[in-house]
Amino acid sequence: MTLSPAARWALRAAMALGLTFIYVPLLLVLVNSFNGDRTFAWPPHDLTTRWWAAAWASDGARQALLTSVQAALGATATALLLGTLVAFAVHRFAFFGRDTLSLLIVLPIALPGIVTGIALDSAWRSVMGELGIGKGLLSVVVGHATFCVVTVYNNVLARLRRTGTSLEEASADLGAGPWQTFRYVTFPLIRSALLAGGLLAFALSFDEIIVTTFTAGPGLTTLPLWIFTNLFRPNQAPVVNVVAAVLILLSVLPVWVAQRFGSPTQDANITD
Amino acid sequence: MDAGVDGDQGVSMHRHPRWQLAALLTAPVLWLVVAYLGALGVLMVSAFWTVNGFTGGIVREFSLANFRTILGEEVYRTVTLRSVGVAAAVTVICVVVAVPMAFYMAKVASARARPWLVIAVLTPLWASYLVKAYAWRVLLGNGGPIDSLLGGPGRGPGYGLTATVIVLAYLWLPYMILPIHAGLDRLPDSLLEASADLGARAGHTLRRIVLPLLVPPVAAGSIFTFSLSLGDYITVQIVGGKTQLIGNLVYANIGAAGNLPFAAALATIPVLIMVIYLIAVRRSGALEEL
């Protein structure tokens, strides 16, 4: 299709405007983390690094970061396990309720977080509470894993559909046992799909606040919870801003990992 | 993950697909069906319970009182309509902004620029939701950058319903761009050329070839933008001023009021809307695009 120069120009302008819309707020947070004024008077008059020092010294923020990493690791591991199991079941077998199951996996992320949150909260209190297990890191991991399964499931299932089963059959024909086939054929085929799904699951969990509000016990603070409680405290504003700036800078990391290690061309070669 | 593929009884399991399937499905089904769906089910049932006004205890007897209140009182209708309106407005804004961007990324930009544009759109997706809402709180604040850009304190939209819609659209925009981009990327250039060769002008090709193919990815993206906006109560607290959405009412009934059955009854509204939405969208084949 040949677009007129005017149309091309308009599309280019739309792209540039869109990217500006996406990046200006993020840049503002980065600049404000050096803004000497406590109320972020704009434009900034004096630049300082003392908020970065203050944030570094903030025990609350550091503790919350640690909790968030633990919760995200737990949720990612669980989601990797459950998501892969369902993907294999759906790909390799025809069974009653298969379509319903794949809809059910989308449900925790399609339903508003507050619904999943209260449902899990009251279920946890009435079932696990009776067993004497209070809410805490475990309940947060359970809540997060529930909506993280879908990312792993989708990635692995898409990969399985693309690669088919012929390589595994060949492996079995050549005398490999089931474990050998999994270790040397299946796993390498799905490795980058696991990485992509796992990264997404980690990010979803790390960032989640709504389900966390309901599943975290009174003593547990993840980083989003910490940011949210401190957001409305004028005293803490500069420190919150630095934490926000750090999170923006860190968001480059998973993209880099995905580009570096998850490039689909790496294992597409095997199947082509 | 390898329970069904290997293990001590690897050989015997290999011969018994039924056992393999059971090994693969037991844990996920226990988790998602028994635990998650069970919890949701109990929540939906508790919507028909009530709270004793004197003791504050939950009365486990069937009653339609909660739903009668929701249907009868003006405020719940207003808030529901407002929430659906916000979710719809956010979705429309996202589509309008995302389609030209995705089209440029997939079909117009040079081959070298394309992967970088995808990365540029993808990266903010990993930045924290709260951080982005917070950035807008600073932007929209009284005397903040937007105000000074428009000529002084109070000139910008400030905190409120407009701000909520803008910020939600900002938050979910990448979720709309990515599926549309993926859909356009799959669309072979030869198809567009064929249309041109057969005499269609660019506008005609857009309407007759590109737009119909955009329906499934737009529907997929709208699941995110619509559902995420419908359930939100955090953004609205950060930039919404006094605006209330369904999520705020549900939250207030659990927290301050301690009326879980009524909160559950309120929560059935977005669930019902989303289930209808998902079923409608499934027909377009959008669930495969997620």
Interface residues (C-beta under 8 A of the other chain):
Chain A: M1 T2 L3 S4 A7 R8 A10 L11 R12 A14 M15 G18 L19 F21 I22 Y23 V24 P25 L26 L28 V29 N32 F40 A41 W42 P43 L80 L81 L82 T84 L85 V86 F88 A89 R92 F93 F95 L101 S102 L103 L104 I105 V106 L107 P108 A110 L111 P112 G113 I114 V115 T116 I118 A119 L120 S122 A123 S126 V142 A145 T146 V149 V150 N154 G177 P178 W179 T181 F182 T186 A203 F206 D207 I209 I210 F214 L223 P224 I227 F228 L231 V240 N241 A244 L247 I248 S251 V252 L253 P254 V255 Q259
Chain B: M1 D2 A3 G4 V5 D6 G10 V11 M13 H14 P17 Q20 L21 L24 L25 A27 P28 V29 W31 L32 V33 A35 Y36 L37 G38 A39 L40 V42 L43 S46 V97 P100 M101 F103 Y104 M105 K107 V108 A109 L117 I119 A120 V121 L122 T123 P124 L125 W126 A127 S128 Y129 L130 V131 K132 Y134 A135 W136 R137 V138 L139 G141 G143 G144 P145 S148 Y170 L173 P174 L192 E193 S195 A196 A202 T205 L206 I223 S227 L230 G231 D232 Y233 I234 I238 I246 G247 V250 Y251 I254 L260 A263 A264 A267 P270 V271 M274 L278 R282 L287 L290
